[in-house]
Amino acid sequence: MNKFIEFRNRVYDNESNYNYPLQFLDEYLNNSKAINSDEQRVVEQIRTIKQLELNKQLGEKEIDALFSFLGEHLTTDRFIVDVVLHLFNDDNKQLVERKIKDVLADQQSDSQKLYHVLDLCIECDLDMLSDNDILVMLEKYEVDLEIVSIVLDYIDRFNKQGFKDAIYKLLASDYPESIKIQGINVLMNLYPTEAVDQSFVKNSIRTENNKVFVDSYMDFLKTDFNFDKQGVSILQSMFYGDFEDSGKGNNGGLAVLLKSLGEEVSKDDRISYVFTITITQESTKPFISFHGDKHVFIRLPIYLDQSRSDKFIKRELFIKRQIANYLKRSNIQPDVFHIRFLDNASKAVAHLSKELNSKLVFTLTPDPHRNMFEGSGQIKELEFNELIEKLNKIKIGDELIHTSDGIVGIGNGDVKTELAVYFPQFKDDDVNGKIKMIGEGIQTGQPIDVEDVAAHSNRQIEWSEANEGFFEKPVILNVGRLAVLKGQMELLKAWANSKLSDTHNLLIIGGDLERPSKEEEMVMEFFEDFLQQHPEFKGRFIHKGAMSNLDIRSLERKIIKKDFDYPHIYLCSSVKEEFGIAILEAMSIGFLTLGPIKGGVKSYMKNGENGFLIDTSNWETIAKETESHLYDSAVDQEAVRKIQAAGKKTVEENFSIQNISNEFASFYVSVKGENENEV
């Protein structure tokens, strides 16, 4: 029996899933290695926090206990703030004010505790800081970017006048562009446009690198935007990358999907607008981009500490407020919010949807649930902070299942059955009635736009010609962001240590070559070391940085035109893949596709019929199972062609973005409708 799944069902059956993180921790620690005193303290804090939450009381004793923990751990900080907000009311308002005042007056309070106390002030509408307090904070914590950001937010929220010079002085410092833009936004909110020093913006904010973003953002601040059309308006969040940066950093196939899905859904007569929001740390692109007449892509300049493994948890409420401010300034009132991840940024959007009395749609996937146990079914030994992070995400998923108005599962009924294994809440009729299974989709049967081709063709032609010899053999292609879980290192080892390197060349596309993340850097260094140790493969294995979706599909068409004795292969080496946009695109072009047996690919790929499902756990299984399919004497060229044709047919009939978008539009309209059970 799978211990993790057994525990999930036992907790839910006892109707105590609300207290899930603590119960899992207790069970995990009872059957695991000993933890140190600091980790034990975190467990005890979670126990206290959850008990206070269950008691639904917020008196002096309870606040003292909660505030004594504040600032010690990112996850417990989040739990503490959430409990205070949940239990805050008129009866305990004065008590909360007094306790916050004590923290603010305590010179020993560290910046972590101070941040969350200011967060509470803003959320609870408690204006507790004097002008002198604000000036002291800006000076004392000028190198703490999160404190600077929350103080600016405080000034904005409580309309604090008289800080213009202090803000100008602050913004003249060497701060990230997101902090500087937040400061300008505050000035524009507090003072008339003509009172804001435009020359300061030009000289201290605007640079050659960020001028496109800064100019478009300033235009936004000075312009009365009005997105006013009849129909249902949708706001979807992605938070991991940019439409134009697919394959870089954490930015994978979701950007490709949401771009095309937003464009198609917005064409539906029932839909007024689709707004897609992301958080940007780069300022080289415009603040707002239009993809079609009614699909609006918004890059929110929100400062996040990129060094943290979970960069959203501390900034959850700030993210919520910044999105709310943008919507208010633009006079946007989304009817439906759609979130797609178990993280605190998605939780922020979920809470905002409820504050605005909008409907919430939630795409549910069993991640990180699938990574909580070993192949044997035993609960996986995890480093303590990683365990706490994963439990927080699982907790968010359980909360969103109940607060959402509609739940989307990626795939068909088989995937829904798998979801029910990880989410015993599906046993409830109310929850089960909210679920709609919808696949992902791609642009099919659509000729490439001539103007788009012209914009990209020169660079593409130069690269192809420089590597012409590479394409004189059949190609194994892999496209996506570079990450350990995406399996590119295992794929390279599988190719090099098997017959695959005799018959095929290997092309891996993905990663930000100019500004790689630590994980991208590690994967690329592995590629470089491999070629140094195996010079015989030089020119036969190529790693190319992330390309636009248009360039990739053009390259795939170029590759597929050349016939060989063996077929061109698209091999997705991910340990698991929720669905696989890049797989669908390769199938639609005619590649023989191989995908991971773990995850949602099996919902559309049938082994030996339209592709092959393989175990992608490690390089040995990738090599062994790919060889068994590719060199199987029973699978001749004619059989391969039938599999390739069946793959194309699968995509064309079931996964065109036009058909998928119609399902989404209908679902959004039904969720928006008065009869919520229509979903």
Disulfide bonds with the S-S distance in Angstrom:
none
